Amino acid sequence: MISVRFSNGFTHRISVPYKTQKQALLRLAQAFVSYENSLPPENRTRYTPSIEAALADAQTAQADSNAEEASRKLASETLKQLDAAARKTVSQIRSLLKGRFPNNPAQIQAWGFFVRQSGRGAGNILVPYGRTNILACLDQYILTEAARPIEEQFTEPPLAEVIALRDGLNQQLQQRNQSRQERLTHNASIEEACTTLAKELRLALTAILLNNYDGEPERELGRWGFEVVARTSRRPPAEAEPEETPEAADPMLENGELAAG
């Protein structure tokens, strides 16, 4: 919050939000435009049109950003559900292939799985880990199954369901990433609009001060939405008076009364 201060003894100061204080800045701009529009056109500042335009841009971008964020969250939640379904499906396919080729696990690689070639676990079918690897496994499984005659294709899980699962994952992943990018774009528009608002509101404030109040901050500026607060006086602390000793007492005073002459 920037404070507009004056050094000539004025009793008030005005606080104006920084461009980074977006919500406070938008509230000020809304109040400013609302009050300016209640005035005759000839009494409005020359900065009012640009403030109104920047405010409209910021509000539109904010609404669009919120919508994209809601879309991103929905896609992320759907992705979590599809990830769980994909892990279950891949595990089901692995068990199916392991049972179908118990003595020749190398054949399983044609369906997108990797088989350990050496070491203690040689011949073990590796389970793909992570969304990228699972999608690659599903892609290869679908490719291999689709190339086989229909009567030879595995029925559990049905190929159509595996394809729908793979496509759903890709679709939601794309939607999440797109919504995230769109939100960042709208946020950049908000930043730009708030930069304009911060500048134009300060110029408008200066014009109002000089034209309406002889440069002196007044409470009436609150009508435009500006925060006007009283300045606290900074008086030096009073010095303690030295205690009087009997020797330093006024010789004309005795017990609080004038001494007799």
N, C-alpha and C positions, 0 to 999 in steps of 0.2 A: 504494500500500500504506500503510495507516494503522498506525502503531506505537502500542501502548498502553504508555505509559511511567509510571513511578512515581518520586517524588522522595524516597523515604525509604531509599535505599540498597539496594534490591532488586537482585539480581544478574542478573535476566533481564528481557527485554522480549518482547512479543507483537505480531506483525504480522498485520493483518487486511486483506484486499483491499478496495479501493474498489468501489463499485457498477459503475464503468466497466471494471473488470478482470474481465470476465464469466467467462472460463474458469477463472481462479484462484479466483474466488468459488464457482463451481459445484463445483470439486474439493473445496474446504473444506466446502461444504454436504453433499456426498456422504459425506465422512469423518465429519463431525459426526453426521449421521443414522445412519450405520452403527454408530458407537460407542454413541450414545444408545440405539439399539434393542437393544443387547447388555446394557443395564442393566435392573434391575427398574423397572417403571413408576414406583414411588414415588421413585426416584433420578434421574429425568429432569427436565430443566428444563421450566417451563411454556411455554417458547418453542418447544420441539421440534415440536409438531404444526404450527405455522404455518411453521416452517422446512421441514419435510417436504413440506407442501402447495405452498409456493413453489418448492421444488426440482422437484417433479413437474411443475408448470406450466412451468417453464423448460425442462426436458428435453423435454417434449412439443412446446413451441413451437420448440425448437432442431431437433428431428427434422423437424417440418413445414417449417421454414425451409430446411433442407438439401434436402428433397425438392423444394420449389418452385424452389430455385436450380438443381438438376439439370434440372428441367423447362424452366426459362428458357434454360439453356445449350443444351439439345437443340433447342428451338424456334429459337434464334438461329442455330445451325449449319444447320438445315434451311432457314431463311430465306435464308442466304447462297447455298445451292445453288439455291433457287427464284428468287432474284434473277438469278443468272447465266442460268438457263433463260429467264426472262422477257425479259432483254435480248436474248438470241439470237432468241426468238420475235418480238419487236417488230421487230427488224432484218429478219427473214425476211418479215414482213408488209409492212414498208415497201418492200422490194425488189419484192414481188409487186404492190403497188398502183402503184408507180412504173412498172413495166412494163405494167400494165393501162391506165393513164391517162397516157401520155407527153405528150399534147398538152393535157391539162386537169387539171393537178395540184390545182386547187381542189376537185375532186370527192373527193379523198382525205380531206378534212377530215371527211367523213361517217363515216369509220372511226376517228376519234379522233386523227388527226395534224394538226399545224399546218403551214401553208405560209407561207413568208416572202412578204410582200406587196410589199415595195419594197426598193430598194437593190441592191447588186451581186448579192446572193444571192436576188433575187426569183424566186419559183417553186420554190425548194428546199424539200424536205420535211424539216421539223425532226424530229430524233430526240428523243423524250422522255427526260429525264434524271431519275434519282432514283426511288425506289420509289413515291412518291405519284403522280408524273406517269405512270409506267409503268402503274400500276393504273388510273388514269383513262383511259388510252389503251385498255387491254384491255377495260375496261367498255364503252366506246363501240363498240369493234370488235365485241364480242359482241352488243351491242344491235342494231347495224346488220345484222350477218350473220343473227341469229336472225329478223329481220323479213323477210328475203328468202326467196323460194321455195327449197326444199332443192336443187333442180336447178341453181340459180344460185349457190349458196354456194361459196366457195373450198374446195378440197379439201386444200390444203397451206398452212398447217397445218390439220388437221381442227378444226372448231369445237369438238367435244367436248374435244379436248386443250387448246385455249385456255381453255375454261371451267374444266377441272380445274386448270390452272395458276393461273388467277386465284383460284379458290376456295381452293387450297392456300396461296397467299400470304396471303390474308385470314385463314385459319384459324390459320396459324403466327404471324402477327403478333398476332392476338388472344390466342393461347396465351402468347406471350412476355410481352406486357403484363400479362396476368392473373397469370401466375406472379410477375412482378416485384412487382406490387401485393400479392399474397398474402404474399410473402416480407417485404415491409416491415411488413405487419400482424403477422406472427409475430415479427419483430424487436422491434416495439413491446411485445409481450407479454413477450419476454425481458427487455427493459429494466425493465418493471414488476416482474417477478419478482425480478430482481437488486436492485432498490431495496429490496424487502421483505427479501431475504436479508441484505443488508448491514446493515440496521437490526436485524433479529432476532438475527443472529449476535453482534453486539456486546452486545446485551442479555443473551443467553445466556451469553456469556463473562463478563460482569460478575457474573451470578448464580453461575456455577461458581466464580469466584475468591472471592467472599464466602462462599459456603456450604461450599466444600470446602477452600480453601487460605488462609483468613483474609485474603483480599485480596492475597496474595503470589504472583506468577507462578512456576510450577514447570514443570519439564520434562514432568511427567505430562500437561500440557494438550495435548501433541502427540497424545495418544490421540484427542482430538476433532478432530484435523486442523489445529489452530492451529500456526503457526510460532513456536516459542519459541527465542530465541537469547540467548546470554550477552551482557550489557552489557560494553562495553570500559571499563575504568577510565581516567580522564583525570587522570593525575598530572602536576603541574607539572615541567618539566625540572629536573634537579638542577643547582645552581649549581656552577661549576668552582671548586675551592679555589685560592686564590692560591699561586703558587710562592714557596717560601721563599728568601730571600737569605741569604748568610752573616751579614749583620748582624742578620737577624731570627731566626736559628736559636736553638733552645732552648739556653741556656748549660749545661744539665745533660747535653746529648747531644754526643758527639764521635765522628764516624765510626760512628754507629749504636750506640754503647755509652755507658753512663753515664760521664760524665767523672769522673775521680778528684778527690777533694776535698782 
